[in-house]
Amino acid sequence: MAFPDDSVSPVMFVLSRPHGTVRGHGQRRRFTEAAAAAHAVRAGAVDAITGAIPFDQDDRAALVAPVALTHDPAPFAGTPPRHHDVTSRTLHPDHAVHRDRVTHAIKTIADGTVDKVVLARAVDLSVTPVVDVDHLIGALAHGNTEHNAFAVDVSAATGDSSWLLGASPEVLLRKHGRVVTAQPYAGSAPRSSDPETDRAAAATLASSGKDLAEHAFVVDYLRDRLGPLCADLKAPPTPEIRATGEIWHLATPIRATLRDDSVTALDLALLLSPTPAVCGTPSDVAAQFIRDVEEPRGLYGGAVGWCDGDGDGEWMVTIRCVQVADDRHTLRTWAGGGIVAQSDPQAELDETTAKLRTVIAALGIDDAR
């Protein structure tokens, strides 16, 4: 990969955020088990870890100890998308089956088995011309005002030269010293090109009982997980309204202070992922429901990020993403939505279609399905 600043070694990881860009150059070691990578950081056996954690932590991770980790104070400026034509498209599952799964989830929630479950669907695409990975990350950064974008060589997990790219807006956690911040996103509504309709959609989301309940599950989960490790934890009682290019979101900024600064950013990522924003609650019940009804998610819905030798780092929830196969023609992208008792199957399908537009737009494709 030929990102700027790749004079140290080829870039195998990049994370662009509003406060700057982190790159991982080359690799000293690969880790397919996230726990082993976390142990290596704590033991001082490696200077840093970059990469991706799977949704199901028993699956293969794509983590490496880079030769060097570099920091740039500027985010990716971004570049306009290049047009791609779709030569084939396969839905996993088709629209009718996804609606049926949502209906099944609503009934399971009504039975009291689970409070919330996040159901996702995937779309396989064959496109032409080949995808230029360097350009695609620029297009992803171009598509949102914060210039969020990531690209990870995931060959450690896949066994080939695949890349995982995305523009996740959701911070799983950021750690600097003992200070930990997070910004969960849960509850969303499609945006509109008409300003009045767009403002109305944001206002409706802000007062939606269904979306506020879905969001509260995530905030409560993070409080419960971080609370025992922290001397204090602060989160406003009411979520904010945040926007990406395609979606309005409910978001809550969380800030906490760790009691023990030996806890690393990777330790926290493994503790927190997957959150109810991509899984559900109770977590173990929701995860089993997902395993029973969905195709394996792989790295989608996990976390992508970095951790240095001091334990500092940043991890994003792996959403709004696409996996690019080694032929650079074959792609898989995903989108999901949180199902609660008040969910409507067609509205949930429409939400996933809106979320797919992040990747579809970055590829210059005309429509999302």
C-alpha angles and dihedrals in degrees: 000000000000107000118154112274095032094133092111097058135317111300112249098169136032132173119185117196133163090262095050148296129282121200131190113210122204124325136267096179138005125220125195091174112068093202090057091052091050091051091050091055094048092047092050091240091129133031096221146350128219133175144060136321118208125241089245106046090210088067124084117287124211102221130144139182100231126219087234139002115210131190126209118189091218127074122227109285090212134219131236116267123266116229118253127186119221112231095178137007129192124183122214097224115002119241096265093052092048090053089049090052090051090051090050090050092050090052091048090051090049089053089058095243095120135006099211136000128186114221120196135187130201133216122206115206135186110201140181136246102036116268114256102214093202091054095043094059088051090052091049091052089046091057098066134048094232092054091231111174139141139188125188131182099229098183090119088068101032103037093228135071097280123149130207114211133174151141103236114181093192121095110207089187144325120203129194115168105315095335116103124185130183136176114198119198119205128145116045146179132197117257124232133219088226107085095214093048090045093053090048091052090053092048092048091050092050091058099035111125091200094053095041090053091048090050094048091059090061096046092048090050092053091047091052094048098042098036098079091051098045137074090210137004125193128193128158115246094234124051123237125238111243129179136212121184093275108019142049112219139192108231135178122199110219126193127185140165118227119227090212119041091197088079105101132216088247091052089054093047090055091046095050104035126127098029124192087262089076101016116026140230136320081033099215094048093045092048091053091049089053092049090051098051108024136065112252110286098209109186095349112106094020125094136277125198150086143277126194131209092270090058094250121131150114132253128190128201106255102243135123087040144136132204113219115204123223092261088060089220098080120073140172123198131178142201132182143179137204115253119209133163094279096050122128116213096222093045090050091051090049090051092056090049090053091049092050088063092078091070096030091055092047089055092050091240116154101227145020123216 
